[in-house]
């Protein structure tokens, strides 16, 4: 078989590739059936090669009480996988000369403690600011996950954190990306959901929306480890809150191969997380060169990976915190690596 990749850059080369896609798709369907119990909260997954979705599958329930099944059209909050979009927005503004990642966050976000004049946008992107995670401050004032907290309330909570965590280096904190969303608003005059829609989602034809806490018949409900409904009431964004399907997320991943919205600067300044992994602009660069980010928001859990050669993207999203997202993602990678139309080398 010739070394041809099937996708936007090459046609299907005869029946061999079609047969291979059919075989891999059947194995993927079997993996979903094996790993996603039909009466539990569900999972949906998609595989794209060179920007074309070759397979999508789903199992389990989007609504346990109603018995509504998860389908490939079911939407989920992709949780922290949203971070790469926020970081991309910042890099777009830097390319346009509207900010520098070396700028202090306090240059744009007013009312911060003294650390606002020393913490840079770059440190927010790479989680080296040492700003505590906002949820701890919300909890301290009695605001739980089921209690309302909007973007402004969250920014006020972050501003109440007058002391940074001790030490230096990488320390993951959702507060960083809440602040980045506010930087976008201050620079452009647009809230992050509007900016992403106009500058990323619409131009790429992606059916995505920043809408934390959104409810609709096609949005899966969120369930905790005990399969109790866990409805988030926090409507903040920047760190999470993008609602979409795995197919749309898998199509987006081709930006890391050929995109003009995601460019090589996404890897600039990537910092060591330990064990050889580096945190870039809202996404991990793995030891083997894969790109990956995972997410959790309530019962919504996600896993997004772009292969080291940037041709294959696999996205898995589930609506139960105890769901098998990692076993399903691992099973799909075992099936689709190498992708159709690629000869062994």
VOBA-1610 file (N, C-alpha, C; in pm, whole numbers, padded with zeros to 5 digits, always signed):
BEGIN
Unk+00085-00121+00000Unk+00000+00000+00000Unk+00088+00124+00000Unk+00061+00222-00086Unk+00143+00343-00088Unk+00123+00425+00038Unk+00221+00508+00068Unk+00217+00591+00188Unk+00129+00714+00161Unk-00002+00699+00178Unk-00099+00805+00152Unk-00188+00820+00275Unk-00206+00944+00318Unk-00297+00971+00429Unk-00432+01012+00372Unk-00537+00957+00430Unk-00671+00990+00386Unk-00719+01113+00461Unk-00772+01209+00391Unk-00822+01330+00457Unk-00831+01442+00357Unk-00817+01564+00405Unk-00831+01678+00318Unk-00714+01691+00221Unk-00600+01630+00254Unk-00481+01646+00172Unk-00462+01534+00070Unk-00541+01427+00080Unk-00525+01316-00013Unk-00657+01242-00026Unk-00690+01195-00145Unk-00813+01119-00163Unk-00798+00978-00110Unk-00912+00909-00096Unk-00905+00767-00063Unk-00842+00694-00182Unk-00742+00613-00155Unk-00668+00546-00262Unk-00727+00407-00281Unk-00835+00398-00362Unk-00897+00270-00388Unk-00979+00221-00271Unk-01005+00090-00272Unk-01092+00031-00170Unk-01018-00007-00043Unk-00886-00016-00050Unk-00811-00063+00067Unk-00830+00030+00185Unk-00822+00163+00159Unk-00840+00259+00268Unk-00983+00254+00322Unk-01080+00241+00231Unk-01220+00232+00276Unk-01240+00109+00364Unk-01181+00000+00323Unk-01193-00123+00403Unk-01127-00106+00539Unk-01012-00037+00539Unk-00943-00015+00667Unk-01024+00075+00758Unk-01082+00180+00702Unk-01166+00269+00783Unk-01285+00193+00840Unk-01348+00109+00758Unk-01462+00031+00805Unk-01422-00063+00917Unk-01304-00125+00902Unk-01257-00218+01006Unk-01226-00144+01135Unk-01157-00031+01126Unk-01123+00046+01245Unk-01250+00105+01310Unk-01345+00144+01227Unk-01469+00198+01282Unk-01546+00090+01359Unk-01550-00031+01304Unk-01617-00140+01374Unk-01552-00171+01507Unk-01420-00171+01511Unk-01349-00194+01637Unk-01375-00081+01735Unk-01388+00041+01684Unk-01416+00156+01771Unk-01556+00145+01831Unk-01653+00106+01748Unk-01789+00084+01800Unk-01787-00020+01910Unk-01709-00125+01890Unk-01700-00231+01991Unk-01638-00177+02120Unk-01537-00091+02109Unk-01474-00033+02228Unk-01575+00050+02307Unk-01657+00127+02238Unk-01759+00204+02307Unk-01857+00111+02380Unk-01901+00006+02311Unk-01996-00088+02372Unk-01936-00156+02494Unk-01806-00184+02488Unk-01739-00252+02599Unk-01715-00160+02718Unk-01687-00034+02695Unk-01638+00056+02799Unk-01741+00156+02850Unk-01854+00169+02781Unk-01956+00266+02822Unk-02087+00191+02848Unk-02116+00162+02975Unk-02240+00090+03006Unk-02362+00166+02956Unk-02456+00094+02897Unk-02568+00159+02828Unk-02664+00231+02922Unk-02666+00195+03051Unk-02758+00259+03145Unk-02690+00355+03242Unk-02563+00384+03218Unk-02487+00478+03301Unk-02470+00610+03225Unk-02420+00715+03293Unk-02382+00834+03218Unk-02291+00796+03102Unk-02299+00871+02995Unk-02238+00825+02871Unk-02109+00892+02832Unk-02058+00849+02718Unk-01940+00908+02657Unk-01964+00918+02507Unk-01902+01019+02447Unk-01903+01037+02303Unk-01759+01060+02260Unk-01722+01012+02143Unk-01583+01022+02098Unk-01579+01040+01947Unk-01470+01095+01899Unk-01450+01114+01756Unk-01303+01103+01722Unk-01277+01058+01600Unk-01142+01047+01545Unk-01138+01126+01415Unk-01043+01217+01402Unk-01025+01293+01279Unk-00883+01277+01229Unk-00868+01267+01099Unk-00737+01262+01034Unk-00732+01376+00932Unk-00632+01460+00946Unk-00616+01575+00857Unk-00744+01658+00847Unk-00811+01673+00960Unk-00927+01760+00968Unk-01058+01697+00927Unk-01058+01571+00885Unk-01180+01502+00847Unk-01215+01398+00952Unk-01338+01403+01004Unk-01382+01305+01103Unk-01408+01173+01031Unk-01331+01070+01066Unk-01345+00938+01004Unk-01441+00849+01081Unk-01451+00873+01211Unk-01541+00791+01295Unk-01588+00874+01411Unk-01712+00854+01451Unk-01765+00909+01575Unk-01860+00806+01634Unk-01860+00794+01763Unk-01947+00697+01829Unk-01984+00744+01968Unk-02089+00686+02024Unk-02137+00728+02155Unk-02212+00614+02222Unk-02219+00622+02354Unk-02293+00523+02431Unk-02335+00581+02565Unk-02418+00510+02637Unk-02464+00556+02767Unk-02577+00657+02755Unk-02606+00722+02867Unk-02721+00809+02876Unk-02682+00954+02900Unk-02750+01044+02832Unk-02733+01187+02854Unk-02818+01235+02970Unk-02930+01167+02995Unk-03022+01202+03103Unk-03070+01071+03164Unk-03023+01040+03286Unk-03056+00913+03348Unk-03204+00900+03377Unk-03265+01006+03427Unk-03407+01000+03465Unk-03496+00979+03343Unk-03465+01045+03235Unk-03547+01035+03115Unk-03505+00919+03025Unk-03389+00861+03052Unk-03340+00753+02967Unk-03296+00800+02830Unk-03257+00926+02819Unk-03216+00982+02690Unk-03075+00935+02656Unk-03056+00871+02542Unk-02921+00822+02509Unk-02828+00934+02464Unk-02699+00914+02488Unk-02596+00999+02428Unk-02582+00959+02282Unk-02583+01056+02192Unk-02555+01032+02051Unk-02433+01115+02011Unk-02389+01100+01888Unk-02275+01178+01843Unk-02310+01325+01825Unk-02440+01358+01831Unk-02483+01498+01825Unk-02502+01559+01964Unk-02490+01479+02069Unk-02503+01530+02204Unk-02387+01623+02236Unk-02419+01736+02298Unk-02316+01833+02334Unk-02281+01821+02482Unk-02157+01860+02513Unk-02104+01854+02649Unk-02024+01982+02676Unk-02006+02013+02804Unk-01904+02110+02844Unk-01771+02037+02838Unk-01678+02086+02756Unk-01549+02017+02741Unk-01451+02054+02852Unk-01499+02132+02951Unk-01421+02162+03071Unk-01287+02226+03035Unk-01179+02183+03096Unk-01051+02252+03082Unk-00987+02238+02944Unk-01042+02153+02859Unk-00995+02152+02721Unk-01024+02287+02655Unk-01114+02365+02716Unk-01143+02501+02669Unk-01023+02593+02679Unk-00927+02563+02765Unk-00818+02657+02792Unk-00737+02691+02667Unk-00722+02596+02576Unk-00641+02624+02457Unk-00703+02734+02372Unk-00835+02748+02376Unk-00901+02853+02298Unk-00875+02991+02360Unk-00877+02997+02492Unk-00847+03123+02559Unk-00703+03165+02534Unk-00610+03070+02547Unk-00469+03101+02521Unk-00448+03143+02376Unk-00517+03077+02284Unk-00507+03114+02143Unk-00554+03256+02120Unk-00662+03297+02186Unk-00712+03434+02174Unk-00606+03534+02216Unk-00537+03506+02326Unk-00431+03595+02374Unk-00318+03605+02271Unk-00278+03492+02214Unk-00170+03493+02116Unk-00211+03566+01989Unk-00336+03556+01951Unk-00385+03631+01836Unk-00371+03782+01861Unk-00405+03825+01981Unk-00395+03968+02014Unk-00250+04014+02019Unk-00160+03925+02064Unk-00018+03961+02063Unk+00032+03976+01920Unk-00008+03886+01830Unk+00035+03898+01690Unk-00012+04028+01629Unk-00127+04078+01675Unk-00183+04202+01622Unk-00125+04325+01690Unk-00032+04305+01783Unk+00033+04417+01851Unk-00052+04484+01956Unk-00156+04418+02002Unk-00247+04478+02100Unk-00206+04449+02244Unk-00117+04355+02263Unk-00061+04326+02395Unk+00066+04247+02376Unk+00138+04229+02485Unk+00254+04139+02489Unk+00235+04044+02606Unk+00274+03920+02587Unk+00262+03826+02697Unk+00357+03861+02811Unk+00451+03951+02787Unk+00540+03998+02893Unk+00477+04108+02978Unk+00360+04157+02936Unk+00292+04261+03013Unk+00241+04205+03145Unk+00235+04291+03245Unk+00175+04253+03373Unk+00024+04246+03359Unk-00037+04148+03425Unk-00183+04134+03416Unk-00252+04259+03471Unk-00189+04326+03569Unk-00247+04446+03627Unk-00254+04563+03531Unk-00181+04553+03418Unk-00192+04657+03316Unk-00330+04656+03251Unk-00398+04544+03262Unk-00527+04528+03194Unk-00643+04503+03293Unk-00615+04432+03399Unk-00719+04398+03496Unk-00698+04481+03621Unk-00788+04571+03648Unk-00774+04662+03762Unk-00829+04598+03890Unk-00784+04651+04002Unk-00835+04606+04131Unk-00769+04482+04187Unk-00658+04439+04126Unk-00588+04322+04176Unk-00495+04361+04291Unk-00457+04266+04376Unk-00357+04294+04481Unk-00223+04333+04420Unk-00123+04350+04504Unk+00007+04397+04457Unk+00069+04304+04354Unk+00032+04175+04357Unk+00091+04083+04261Unk+00048+04115+04117Unk-00056+04196+04100Unk-00101+04233+03966Unk+00005+04305+03886Unk+00098+04372+03955Unk+00202+04447+03884Unk+00324+04362+03850Unk+00329+04239+03900Unk+00445+04154+03873Unk+00410+04026+03797Unk+00291+03975+03813Unk+00250+03855+03741Unk+00223+03891+03595Unk+00284+03819+03503Unk+00270+03850+03361Unk+00163+03762+03295Unk+00122+03807+03178Unk+00028+03727+03099Unk+00089+03592+03065Unk+00217+03590+03035Unk+00286+03464+03007Unk+00274+03368+03124Unk+00289+03419+03246Unk+00277+03333+03364Unk+00135+03279+03379Unk+00036+03356+03341Unk-00102+03306+03344Unk-00119+03193+03244Unk-00070+03213+03122Unk-00084+03111+03018Unk-00022+02979+03062Unk+00095+02986+03127Unk+00172+02865+03158Unk+00159+02817+03302Unk+00065+02875+03375Unk+00039+02832+03514Unk+00163+02843+03603Unk+00236+02953+03588Unk+00350+02977+03676Unk+00328+03100+03764Unk+00206+03152+03767Unk+00178+03274+03844Unk+00176+03248+03994Unk+00141+03125+04032Unk+00123+03084+04173Unk-00001+03149+04236Unk-00093+03200+04154Unk-00219+03253+04206Unk-00305+03135+04248Unk-00358+03132+04370Unk-00440+03018+04414Unk-00564+03000+04327Unk-00612+02878+04320Unk-00731+02849+04241Unk-00853+02914+04305Unk-00934+02979+04221Unk-01044+03062+04271Unk-01146+02984+04352Unk-01163+02855+04323Unk-01269+02781+04391Unk-01247+02774+04542Unk-01120+02783+04585Unk-01093+02779+04729Unk-01148+02904+04798Unk-01131+03019+04734Unk-01183+03144+04789Unk-01335+03144+04785Unk-01394+03095+04675Unk-01540+03086+04670Unk-01593+02998+04783Unk-01525+02887+04805Unk-01568+02796+04910Unk-01555+02862+05047Unk-01450+02940+05065Unk-01428+03007+05193Unk-01542+03103+05228Unk-01605+03160+05125Unk-01716+03253+05150Unk-01851+03185+05132Unk-01849+03052+05130Unk-01975+02977+05129Unk-02039+02956+04994Unk-01965+02979+04885Unk-02021+02957+04751Unk-01975+02821+04701Unk-02068+02727+04698Unk-02039+02591+04655Unk-02065+02576+04506Unk-02035+02456+04453Unk-02047+02434+04310Unk-02190+02452+04260Unk-02286+02425+04347Unk-02425+02441+04308Unk-02481+02579+04333Unk-02397+02670+04382Unk-02440+02808+04407Unk-02392+02897+04293Unk-02470+02996+04260Unk-02437+03082+04148Unk-02308+03161+04172Unk-02224+03166+04069Unk-02105+03251+04071Unk-02073+03285+03926Unk-02085+03413+03891Unk-02059+03453+03753Unk-01914+03499+03738Unk-01882+03553+03621Unk-01744+03593+03593Unk-01699+03703+03689Unk-01785+03799+03714Unk-01747+03910+03802Unk-01724+03862+03944Unk-01812+03775+03994Unk-01794+03722+04130Unk-01664+03644+04142Unk-01627+03575+04035Unk-01503+03497+04036Unk-01382+03588+04033Unk-01387+03694+03953Unk-01277+03790+03951Unk-01259+03856+04088Unk-01368+03888+04154Unk-01359+03945+04289Unk-01297+03845+04386Unk-01332+03718+04370Unk-01273+03614+04457Unk-01123+03605+04434Unk-01081+03610+04309Unk-00936+03606+04278Unk-00866+03727+04339Unk-00929+03843+04330Unk-00868+03965+04384Unk-00855+03962+04535Unk-00935+03878+04602Unk-00924+03865+04748Unk-00805+03779+04789Unk-00743+03710+04691Unk-00625+03628+04720Unk-00502+03719+04719Unk-00471+03775+04834Unk-00365+03876+04840Unk-00225+03815+04840Unk-00213+03687+04873Unk-00083+03623+04879Unk-00076+03510+04777Unk+00034+03506+04704Unk+00055+03398+04609Unk+00103+03273+04682Unk+00076+03158+04623Unk+00125+03034+04681Unk+00278+03035+04685Unk+00338+02975+04786Unk+00485+02975+04796Unk+00547+02892+04685Unk+00674+02920+04659Unk+00748+02844+04560Unk+00747+02911+04424Unk+00806+02843+04330Unk+00813+02893+04192Unk+00781+02779+04097Unk+00765+02814+03972Unk+00742+02712+03871Unk+00596+02679+03851Unk+00572+02568+03783Unk+00438+02528+03738Unk+00348+02490+03854Unk+00230+02550+03857Unk+00125+02511+03952Unk-00010+02544+03888Unk-00080+02441+03849Unk-00204+02457+03773Unk-00308+02531+03857Unk-00368+02634+03796Unk-00471+02711+03865Unk-00568+02768+03763Unk-00696+02740+03781Unk-00799+02792+03692Unk-00810+02944+03697Unk-00764+03004+03806Unk-00768+03150+03818Unk-00693+03217+03703Unk-00585+03154+03658Unk-00505+03212+03550Unk-00589+03238+03426Unk-00674+03144+03391Unk-00750+03155+03267Unk-00875+03240+03282Unk-00927+03253+03404Unk-01031+03353+03429Unk-00972+03492+03402Unk-00852+03516+03450Unk-00787+03645+03429Unk-00754+03669+03282Unk-00713+03565+03209Unk-00687+03582+03067Unk-00814+03621+02992Unk-00927+03564+03031Unk-01053+03603+02968Unk-01082+03751+02991Unk-01049+03800+03109Unk-01070+03941+03139Unk-00973+04029+03060Unk-00851+03982+03039Unk-00757+04056+02955Unk-00814+04073+02814Unk-00870+03966+02758Unk-00931+03974+02626Unk-01041+04081+02625Unk-01123+04083+02728Unk-01233+04182+02733Unk-01179+04324+02740Unk-01076+04345+02822Unk-01023+04481+02838Unk-00953+04529+02710Unk-00888+04439+02637Unk-00815+04478+02517Unk-00909+04500+02399Unk-01010+04415+02384Unk-01094+04418+02264Unk-01229+04484+02285Unk-01271+04497+02411Unk-01407+04545+02438Unk-01512+04438+02419Unk-01469+04315+02392Unk-01560+04203+02375Unk-01538+04100+02484Unk-01645+04047+02539Unk-01630+03935+02630Unk-01576+03815+02553Unk-01504+03730+02623Unk-01440+03616+02557Unk-01538+03533+02474Unk-01661+03502+02520Unk-01751+03423+02435Unk-01777+03488+02300Unk-01788+03620+02296Unk-01812+03689+02169Unk-01687+03687+02082Unk-01572+03712+02143Unk-01446+03711+02068Unk-01423+03575+02004Unk-01440+03467+02080Unk-01416+03334+02026Unk-01513+03303+01913Unk-01639+03342+01928Unk-01736+03318+01822Unk-01698+03391+01693Unk-01660+03517+01705Unk-01632+03598+01586Unk-01497+03568+01524Unk-01398+03531+01607Unk-01262+03520+01556Unk-01215+03375+01536Unk-01282+03279+01600Unk-01238+03140+01588Unk-01351+03048+01542Unk-01459+03042+01617Unk-01564+02944+01587Unk-01626+02967+01449Unk-01674+03087+01425Unk-01741+03115+01297Unk-01647+03103+01178Unk-01527+03163+01182Unk-01438+03148+01066Unk-01403+03004+01032Unk-01394+02918+01133Unk-01359+02778+01109Unk-01482+02690+01090Unk-01601+02748+01101Unk-01724+02670+01086Unk-01745+02569+01195Unk-01702+02602+01318Unk-01713+02512+01431Unk-01841+02540+01510Unk-01918+02435+01535Unk-02039+02448+01616Unk-02000+02441+01763Unk-01951+02553+01813Unk-01907+02566+01951Unk-01963+02694+02008Unk-01984+02695+02140Unk-02032+02815+02206Unk-01979+02814+02349Unk-01941+02931+02399Unk-01903+02943+02539Unk-02032+02970+02617Unk-02079+02871+02689Unk-02209+02883+02756Unk-02215+02794+02879Unk-02128+02819+02978Unk-02134+02737+03100Unk-02272+02747+03162Unk-02318+02638+03217Unk-02450+02621+03281Unk-02564+02615+03179Unk-02534+02615+03049Unk-02641+02609+02949Unk-02716+02477+02961Unk-02846+02484+02935Unk-02931+02365+02935Unk-03010+02362+02805Unk-03014+02247+02741Unk-03088+02229+02618Unk-03110+02078+02601Unk-03209+02039+02521Unk-03234+01896+02504Unk-03115+01817+02452Unk-03026+01882+02378Unk-02912+01809+02321Unk-02785+01823+02404Unk-02793+01883+02524Unk-02678+01894+02613Unk-02691+01789+02723Unk-02590+01704+02736Unk-02593+01599+02839Unk-02592+01660+02978Unk-02663+01598+03070Unk-02659+01639+03209Unk-02532+01585+03275Unk-02495+01644+03387Unk-02369+01612+03456Unk-02398+01528+03580Unk-02318+01421+03600Unk-02340+01329+03712Unk-02210+01304+03789Unk-02222+01293+03923Unk-02106+01268+04006Unk-02073+01120+04011Unk-01979+01083+04099Unk-01934+00944+04106Unk-02045+00847+04141Unk-02144+00895+04215Unk-02256+00811+04256Unk-02376+00822+04162Unk-02353+00883+04047Unk-02456+00903+03946Unk-02570+00992+03996Unk-02536+01081+04087Unk-02632+01184+04128Unk-02613+01306+04037Unk-02722+01369+04003Unk-02717+01486+03917Unk-02631+01594+03983Unk-02537+01648+03910Unk-02445+01749+03961Unk-02449+01868+03866Unk-02548+01953+03883Unk-02565+02065+03793Unk-02478+02182+03835Unk-02383+02221+03752Unk-02298+02335+03785Unk-02376+02465+03779Unk-02346+02554+03873Unk-02410+02686+03874Unk-02310+02797+03850Unk-02182+02762+03837Unk-02080+02863+03812Unk-02078+02896+03662Unk-02106+03019+03630Unk-02114+03060+03490Unk-01988+03133+03444Unk-01879+03116+03518Unk-01752+03177+03478Unk-01692+03101+03360Unk-01594+03159+03296Unk-01540+03100+03173Unk-01396+03147+03151Unk-01336+03091+03050Unk-01194+03114+03020Unk-01114+02989+03048Unk-01148+02925+03158Unk-01085+02798+03198Unk-01166+02679+03150Unk-01295+02698+03128Unk-01386+02591+03086Unk-01507+02659+03022Unk-01612+02583+02999Unk-01738+02643+02957Unk-01771+02635+02810Unk-01683+02577+02726Unk-01718+02561+02585Unk-01807+02437+02570Unk-01920+02455+02503Unk-02016+02349+02480Unk-02005+02305+02334Unk-01982+02175+02312Unk-01968+02125+02176Unk-01971+01973+02177Unk-01946+01913+02060Unk-01937+01768+02047Unk-01791+01728+02023Unk-01757+01602+02048Unk-01621+01556+02017Unk-01585+01570+01869Unk-01683+01557+01780Unk-01652+01571+01637Unk-01602+01711+01605Unk-01668+01813+01661Unk-01623+01950+01638Unk-01486+01974+01699Unk-01465+01918+01818Unk-01336+01932+01885Unk-01225+01863+01805Unk-01255+01747+01749Unk-01155+01675+01670Unk-01122+01752+01543Unk-01221+01816+01481Unk-01193+01898+01362Unk-01104+02017+01398Unk-01132+02080+01512Unk-01049+02192+01557Unk-00903+02152+01570Unk-00877+02030+01615Unk-00740+01988+01641Unk-00649+01995+01522Unk-00704+02000+01399Unk-00618+02010+01281Unk-00551+02145+01271Unk-00596+02243+01354Unk-00527+02371+01359Unk-00381+02355+01400Unk-00350+02252+01477Unk-00213+02231+01523Unk-00124+02173+01412Unk-00186+02138+01299Unk-00109+02091+01184Unk-00098+02199+01077Unk-00209+02259+01040Unk-00209+02350+00925Unk-00270+02486+00956Unk-00302+02513+01080Unk-00381+02630+01110Unk-00308+02762+01096Unk-00387+02867+01069Unk-00332+03002+01077Unk-00383+03072+01201Unk-00482+03012+01268Unk-00528+03066+01397Unk-00437+03015+01508Unk-00412+02885+01511Unk-00306+02831+01596Unk-00177+02832+01514Unk-00075+02898+01565Unk+00054+02903+01496Unk+00162+02847+01589Unk+00285+02846+01540Unk+00393+02784+01616Unk+00417+02852+01750Unk+00368+02975+01765Unk+00391+03044+01892Unk+00318+02979+02009Unk+00228+02883+01982Unk+00159+02816+02092Unk+00258+02744+02184Unk+00373+02706+02131Unk+00473+02633+02210Unk+00577+02724+02273Unk+00575+02853+02241Unk+00674+02945+02297Unk+00662+02951+02449Unk+00773+02935+02517Unk+00775+02948+02662Unk+00715+02833+02738Unk+00690+02720+02670Unk+00633+02604+02740Unk+00720+02567+02860Unk+00654+02537+02972Unk+00726+02516+03097Unk+00718+02370+03142Unk+00822+02328+03211Unk+00832+02191+03259Unk+00729+02165+03367Unk+00649+02059+03345Unk+00552+02017+03447Unk+00606+01905+03535Unk+00717+01848+03495Unk+00769+01729+03559Unk+00753+01610+03467Unk+00839+01512+03480Unk+00837+01389+03400Unk+00851+01418+03251Unk+00911+01533+03218Unk+00938+01565+03079Unk+00826+01632+03004Unk+00707+01642+03062Unk+00596+01711+02997Unk+00611+01861+03012Unk+00563+01934+02911Unk+00570+02080+02915Unk+00432+02138+02889Unk+00400+02245+02962Unk+00271+02310+02943Unk+00290+02429+02850Unk+00223+02423+02736Unk+00229+02529+02636Unk+00106+02619+02652Unk+00053+02672+02542Unk-00059+02765+02548Unk-00191+02690+02563Unk-00221+02652+02686Unk-00345+02581+02716Unk-00345+02436+02677Unk-00227+02380+02651Unk-00219+02240+02612Unk-00083+02183+02652Unk-00080+02054+02686Unk+00044+01987+02724Unk+00118+01936+02601Unk+00249+01949+02602Unk+00334+01883+02504Unk+00394+01761+02575Unk+00352+01642+02532Unk+00393+01520+02598Unk+00537+01482+02558Unk+00593+01389+02633Unk+00731+01345+02608Unk+00746+01292+02466Unk+00644+01222+02417Unk+00652+01163+02282Unk+00612+01260+02172Unk+00582+01385+02209Unk+00546+01485+02110Unk+00398+01503+02089Unk+00314+01413+02144Unk+00170+01433+02139Unk+00131+01562+02210Unk+00020+01620+02171Unk-00041+01730+02244Unk-00163+01677+02316Unk-00183+01719+02439Unk-00295+01665+02516Unk-00344+01765+02619Unk-00474+01763+02644Unk-00530+01829+02761Unk-00651+01750+02805Unk-00667+01743+02935Unk-00785+01679+02992Unk-00867+01784+03065Unk-00989+01748+03102Unk-01072+01844+03172Unk-01174+01777+03261Unk-01214+01852+03365Unk-01326+01812+03448Unk-01399+01936+03496Unk-01530+01937+03481Unk-01614+02042+03537Unk-01740+01974+03585Unk-01750+01955+03718Unk-01858+01873+03770Unk-01841+01732+03722Unk-01947+01678+03661Unk-01939+01543+03606Unk-01892+01537+03463Unk-01872+01652+03400Unk-01820+01654+03264Unk-01670+01628+03265Unk-01626+01529+03191Unk-01484+01498+03183Unk-01445+01482+03036Unk-01324+01521+03003Unk-01284+01524+02863Unk-01137+01486+02848Unk-01104+01439+02727Unk-00967+01407+02693Unk-00947+01439+02544Unk-00846+01519+02515Unk-00820+01569+02379Unk-00674+01548+02348Unk-00645+01476+02238Unk-00506+01447+02204Unk-00484+01463+02055Unk-00372+01528+02021Unk-00326+01541+01884Unk-00197+01462+01873Unk-00187+01378+01771Unk-00068+01293+01757Unk+00058+01375+01733Unk+00171+01314+01761Unk+00299+01384+01748Unk+00322+01435+01606Unk+00272+01363+01506Unk+00288+01409+01367Unk+00177+01507+01327Unk+00085+01535+01419Unk-00024+01634+01405Unk-00131+01594+01304Unk-00131+01470+01256Unk-00230+01429+01158Unk-00358+01375+01222Unk-00348+01310+01338Unk-00463+01243+01398Unk-00504+01313+01527Unk-00634+01331+01545Unk-00689+01392+01666Unk-00798+01300+01719Unk-00794+01271+01847Unk-00899+01192+01912Unk-00952+01271+02032Unk-01084+01286+02037Unk-01150+01358+02146Unk-01253+01267+02210Unk-01253+01266+02342Unk-01349+01188+02421Unk-01409+01281+02526Unk-01542+01283+02535Unk-01609+01363+02637Unk-01719+01277+02700Unk-01731+01284+02833Unk-01830+01205+02906Unk-01906+01295+03002Unk-02023+01248+03048Unk-02103+01328+03141Unk-02116+01264+03278Unk-02028+01169+03309Unk-02023+01111+03443Unk-01879+01110+03491Unk-01855+01161+03612Unk-01717+01172+03659Unk-01647+01038+03669Unk-01724+00931+03686Unk-01664+00798+03697Unk-01657+00725+03564Unk-01689+00791+03456Unk-01689+00726+03324Unk-01548+00691+03277Unk-01541+00601+03182Unk-01413+00546+03136Unk-01351+00629+03023Unk-01326+00757+03047Unk-01270+00838+02937Unk-01130+00793+02898Unk-01044+00765+02995Unk-00906+00729+02960Unk-00898+00590+02898Unk-00966+00488+02953Unk-00965+00359+02884Unk-01020+00368+02742Unk-01125+00450+02722Unk-01180+00464+02587Unk-01082+00534+02495Unk-01020+00641+02543Unk-00921+00712+02461Unk-00805+00619+02426Unk-00756+00542+02523Unk-00645+00450+02498Unk-00685+00345+02394Unk-00806+00293+02405Unk-00853+00192+02310Unk-00860+00250+02169Unk-00907+00373+02156Unk-00918+00435+02025Unk-00781+00462+01964Unk-00686+00504+02046Unk-00552+00526+01992Unk-00489+00395+01945Unk-00517+00287+02016Unk-00464+00157+01974Unk-00523+00113+01840Unk-00645+00159+01812Unk-00712+00123+01687Unk-00668+00211+01571Unk-00651+00342+01597Unk-00632+00438+01488Unk-00488+00485+01468Unk-00394+00423+01536Unk-00253+00459+01519Unk-00177+00337+01468Unk-00138+00336+01338Unk-00141+00447+01243Unk-00279+00464+01181Unk-00305+00583+01125Unk-00436+00607+01064Unk-00449+00539+00928Unk-00570+00538+00874Unk-00591+00474+00744Unk-00503+00535+00635Unk-00461+00450+00542Unk-00384+00498+00429Unk-00238+00522+00458Unk-00192+00481+00578Unk-00053+00500+00613Unk+00016+00365+00618Unk+00118+00347+00541Unk+00191+00221+00544Unk+00280+00218+00666Unk+00303+00098+00717Unk+00395+00081+00830Unk+00535+00117+00785Unk+00611+00182+00876Unk+00748+00220+00842Unk+00843+00170+00950
//
